[in-house]
């Protein structure tokens, strides 16, 4: 008999801002999400309607990294839903159902008038508000980064030393340090750890 119990997950639904005046950016966003490990039992992101994408994530760190990637790309409005998904989960995320999907849809609608074009919704409203606040602060930092800042941060996040980064980018170690400071790298990484912990707590309840 098929399993009918529920599993708690993160559903991220995002739509392209100003898509009528811009080119289709869905393929770029889908390619970015496919570079990430979304967790055991996750369902990869797919286009759900014209300029909208949706995915189901089971790993808290991966969920925050998806939001980071969409913010880096720019031009996305994001709804984050935390809750149950009905099992068995279809292979295609577009066929899946559950409270997390409803919450993500509600969050996306609310994101139209929200700071940083992002909202979080879930059955625990206080936990959702805490996560949302952390993500707003992170998005504010991420949106201030330049392309060269993202490039330098990616190298640092991969564990490379500043001397190595400097050689690969053709700049001085001092310039690397300046880029990391301007990108608020340590602050953002601390914020990511906080957001991950908040989301892990929500998923474990």
HELIX and SHEET records of a PDB file:
HELIX    1   1 UNK A   19  UNK A   21  5                                   3    
HELIX    2   2 UNK A   26  UNK A   33  1                                   8    
HELIX    3   3 UNK A   60  UNK A   73  1                                  14    
HELIX    4   4 UNK A   93  UNK A   95  5                                   3    
HELIX    5   5 UNK A   99  UNK A  110  1                                  12    
HELIX    6   6 UNK A  111  UNK A  113  5                                   3    
HELIX    7   7 UNK A  115  UNK A  117  5                                   3    
HELIX    8   8 UNK A  125  UNK A  142  1                                  18    
HELIX    9   9 UNK A  147  UNK A  157  1                                  11    
HELIX   10  10 UNK A  162  UNK A  169  1                                   8    
HELIX   11  11 UNK A  173  UNK A  182  1                                  10    
HELIX   12  12 UNK A  185  UNK A  204  1                                  20    
SHEET    1   A 5 UNK A  43  UNK A  49  0                                        
SHEET    2   A 5 UNK A  52  UNK A  57 -1                                        
SHEET    3   A 5 UNK A   6  UNK A  16 -1                                        
SHEET    4   A 5 UNK A  76  UNK A  86 -1                                        
SHEET    5   A 5 UNK A 118  UNK A 122  1                                        
END                                                                             
